[in-house]
């Protein structure tokens, strides 16, 4: 009876030690529900039967060990306790916990399960990190597109306003051209009238010149006649002097004749008086003829000037006629040119209006693209939130080489925050941003967690580009806060350059 009781007690103790339900193990940790979900996601349903199978095998083993020696039973208890603690560590996500190291089938199965779970967790981390990287890179590309589209939108809006002003300006120019064309047409009419007047003036000047020539000829004839009259007056004067001399001789002879010559003396005296009167009259005529000749000479001189002025005026009128003809021809050309300009400006007005409408349509489409990209960015934020929560869950697990892979996601998220800042979606302050010592990668890099990785070829070169990413990022935030968007974008471009090296080196560390 005592042996039976001992056997029963041994069987009960074995069952209590070996039968450790999974639910009981996973309830020991706050992270157990996450781990349980992960176990269900990581392994097919057939794998989950391993624990039930282990329970059954432990029951069978309990029957077999009921007759075992106490030292064997103690060893089994120690093994099962170690397995229980190991499984509990696995349920808490600690895949770095030391294994049991047993050679029995159960220990090997648990070790195999742990390796499988660790591998699945590692693969899932890689997948989630890649998902985060790709989604954030897509969001960064969307932010860049939004920046470019925003700039295009601003420029198209400005161009649309400028095109509308151009249409108004072209319309004003067209109106001015039409007014100029009308003025040119009026000028053409005036030139034609002026040309007609010049022709009339030219004919009148020809008549004036002809009249002046005729008057000059007549004045010259009058001058010649006055000279002839002067010659005749000279002859009369000579005759009067001769007559006076004859009368004087007759008077002398009559005086000699005495009484007999008295009558002849009277006649001679009368002849002498007539001769003297004739001389005076001749002198008066000579003076008048001289004055007439002087006046005629003045008239001849004046008529010569009149002829010269008439000839000069005719030349001026002729030249004016030629110039008016040239002006008329140029006016015709100008009128045609202004009409052509007006027609071209009419066409240009239509073309400018079409250009303005096209630019306005582009501006509307660009604005629609901006809104669409903003919508895409919002949708990406949702997917990134889901991926971020998955990343946070998997980050709570412990397995080899986790931090360098998580750092890739952290790094891209850092870049996305800068990109969101550049488009005004978030506000960042330089003094609130982490430096390269206090971020997750920095804490790992400068802490004890990286001791086993410091001999890796990518470890040393990682420090400088990682520091540059943070330095340029903080400068970008400061410049953006100061209103220097161009400077902030330049710093973000430098972040991109350093980021390429960081991601490359992290990939190398993760291999």
FENCORPE-V128692 format. One record per residue. OMEGA is omega in degrees with one decimal (999 if undefined). BURIAL is + if it has 24 or more other C-alpha atoms within 12 Angstrom, else -. Layout:
omega->(OMEGA;OMEGA)
burial->(BURIAL;BURIAL)
This chain:
omega->(178.3;179.2;179.3;178.4;178.7;179.2;179.4;178.6;179.5;179.9;-179.6;179.0;179.7;179.5;-178.8;179.3;-171.6;-177.6;177.2;-175.6;179.4;180.0;179.8;179.6;-175.1;179.8;-176.7;-175.1;177.1;-179.9;-177.0;179.1;177.6;-178.6;-179.9;176.3;179.7;179.5;179.0;178.8;-172.8;-173.8;173.1;-177.9;-179.2;179.3;-178.4;178.6;-179.4;-179.2;177.0;178.1;178.6;177.4;-179.5;-179.6;178.5;176.9;178.1;-179.9;179.6;177.7;-177.5;-175.7;-179.7;178.8;-176.1;-179.6;-179.7;-179.7;176.4;179.2;177.4;178.5;178.4;178.3;179.3;179.0;-177.9;177.7;177.5;177.5;179.8;179.0;179.7;179.6;177.3;176.7;178.4;179.6;176.3;177.9;-179.8;179.7;176.4;178.8;-180.0;-179.3;-179.8;179.3;179.6;178.6;-178.8;-174.3;-178.9;179.7;178.5;179.8;178.9;177.7;178.5;177.0;179.8;178.9;179.9;178.5;178.3;178.5;178.7;177.9;178.9;179.1;179.2;176.9;178.7;-178.7;-179.0;177.0;178.1;178.3;178.1;179.9;-177.4;-179.0;178.6;175.5;176.1;177.8;177.4;177.1;177.3;178.1;177.0;177.2;179.8;176.7;179.9;-179.8;176.6;177.6;176.9;179.7;178.8;-178.1;179.0;176.7;177.7;179.2;178.1;177.6;179.0;-179.9;176.0;176.2;178.7;178.1;178.7;179.7;178.7;176.8;177.8;178.0;178.3;178.2;177.9;179.1;177.6;176.3;178.5;177.9;177.4;177.6;177.9;177.7;176.7;178.1;177.3;177.4;178.1;178.4;177.9;177.4;177.3;178.5;177.5;178.5;178.1;178.1;177.8;178.7;178.9;178.1;178.4;178.4;175.6;177.9;177.5;179.3;179.0;179.1;178.7;177.7;180.0;179.3;178.4;178.3;-179.0;177.5;177.3;177.3;177.3;178.1;178.3;179.7;179.1;176.9;177.5;178.0;178.4;178.0;179.6;178.6;177.7;178.6;179.3;-180.0;178.2;179.4;-179.5;178.2;179.0;-179.9;179.3;178.9;179.0;179.4;178.6;178.8;-179.0;179.7;179.1;-178.7;180.0;178.3;177.4;-176.4;177.5;-175.1;-176.4;-177.0;-177.8;-178.7;178.9;179.4;178.2;-179.9;-178.6;179.2;179.1;178.8;179.4;178.8;179.3;-179.9;179.0;177.8;179.0;179.1;178.6;179.9;180.0;178.4;178.8;178.7;-179.4;179.2;-179.4;179.0;-179.7;176.9;178.5;179.8;177.3;179.1;179.5;177.9;176.3;179.4;178.3;178.4;179.7;179.8;175.7;176.0;179.0;177.6;-180.0;179.1;179.1;178.8;179.2;178.5;177.8;178.1;179.3;179.8;177.9;177.9;177.6;177.4;178.4;179.3;177.5;175.2;177.7;178.1;179.6;179.2;178.9;177.9;176.9;178.4;179.7;179.5;177.5;179.3;179.4;175.8;179.3;177.6;179.0;178.2;179.2;179.9;173.7;177.5;-179.8;177.3;178.2;179.9;179.5;178.2;177.7;177.8;179.7;178.4;177.8;179.3;177.9;177.6;177.5;179.2;178.7;179.6;178.3;177.7;176.8;177.3;178.1;179.0;-179.9;179.1;175.9;177.7;177.8;179.2;178.1;178.0;176.9;176.9;179.0;-179.8;177.6;176.3;177.4;179.8;179.0;177.5;176.1;178.9;178.8;178.1;-176.7;179.0;178.1;178.1;179.7;175.1;-173.1;168.5;-177.3;-171.4;179.8;179.8;175.3;-178.8;177.3;178.5;178.0;-176.8;-178.8;176.1;175.6;179.2;-179.9;177.6;177.0;178.9;177.2;176.6;-176.5;-179.7;174.3;-179.8;178.0;177.0;179.6;174.3;-175.0;-176.9;178.3;-178.2;-179.8;173.3;-173.3;174.5;-171.4;175.3;-177.5;-180.0;-179.4;178.3;178.0;-174.3;-176.8;179.3;-177.4;-177.3;-177.3;-175.5;-177.3;-175.9;-171.5;176.3;-179.5;-175.9;-177.6;-173.3;-177.6;-178.6;-176.7;-170.7;-174.2;179.8;177.4;177.5;179.7;178.6;-179.0;-178.3;-179.2;177.8;179.4;176.5;178.5;179.2;-180.0;179.8;179.3;177.8;178.5;179.2;-179.9;-177.0;-179.6;177.8;178.2;179.4;176.7;178.9;177.8;176.1;176.4;173.9;179.7;179.7;179.6;-178.6;179.1;178.7;-179.4;-178.6;179.1;-179.0;176.3;175.3;179.6;178.3;-175.6;-176.8;999)
burial->(-;-;-;-;-;-;-;-;-;+;+;-;+;+;+;-;+;+;+;+;+;+;-;-;+;+;-;-;-;-;+;+;-;+;+;+;-;+;+;-;-;+;+;-;-;-;-;-;-;+;+;-;-;+;+;-;-;+;+;-;+;+;-;-;+;+;-;-;-;-;-;-;+;-;-;+;+;-;+;+;+;+;+;+;+;+;+;+;+;+;+;+;+;+;+;+;+;-;+;+;-;-;-;-;-;+;+;-;+;+;+;-;+;+;+;+;+;+;+;+;+;+;-;+;+;+;-;+;+;+;+;+;+;+;+;+;+;+;+;+;+;+;+;+;+;+;+;-;+;+;-;+;+;-;-;+;+;-;+;+;-;-;+;+;-;+;+;-;-;+;+;-;+;+;-;-;+;+;-;+;+;-;-;+;+;-;+;+;-;-;+;+;-;+;+;-;-;+;+;-;+;+;-;-;+;+;-;+;+;-;-;+;+;-;-;+;-;-;+;+;-;-;+;-;-;+;+;-;-;+;-;-;+;+;-;+;+;-;-;+;+;-;+;+;-;+;+;+;-;+;+;-;-;-;-;-;-;-;-;-;-;-;-;+;+;-;-;+;+;-;+;+;-;-;+;+;-;+;+;-;-;+;-;-;+;+;-;-;+;+;-;+;+;-;-;+;+;-;+;+;-;-;+;+;-;+;+;-;-;+;+;-;+;+;-;-;+;+;-;+;+;-;-;+;+;-;+;+;-;-;+;+;-;+;+;-;-;+;+;-;+;+;-;-;+;+;-;+;+;-;-;+;+;-;+;+;-;-;+;+;-;+;+;-;-;+;+;-;+;+;-;-;+;+;-;+;+;-;-;+;+;-;-;+;-;-;+;+;-;+;+;-;+;+;+;+;+;+;+;+;+;+;+;+;+;+;+;+;+;+;+;+;+;+;+;+;+;+;+;+;+;+;+;-;-;-;-;+;-;+;-;-;+;+;+;+;-;-;+;+;+;+;-;+;+;-;-;-;-;+;-;-;+;-;-;-;-;+;+;-;-;+;+;-;+;+;+;+;+;+;+;+;+;+;+;+;+;+;+;+;-;-;-;-;+;-;-;+;+;-;+;+;+;+;+;+;-;+;+;-;+;+;+;+;+;+;+;-;+;+;-)
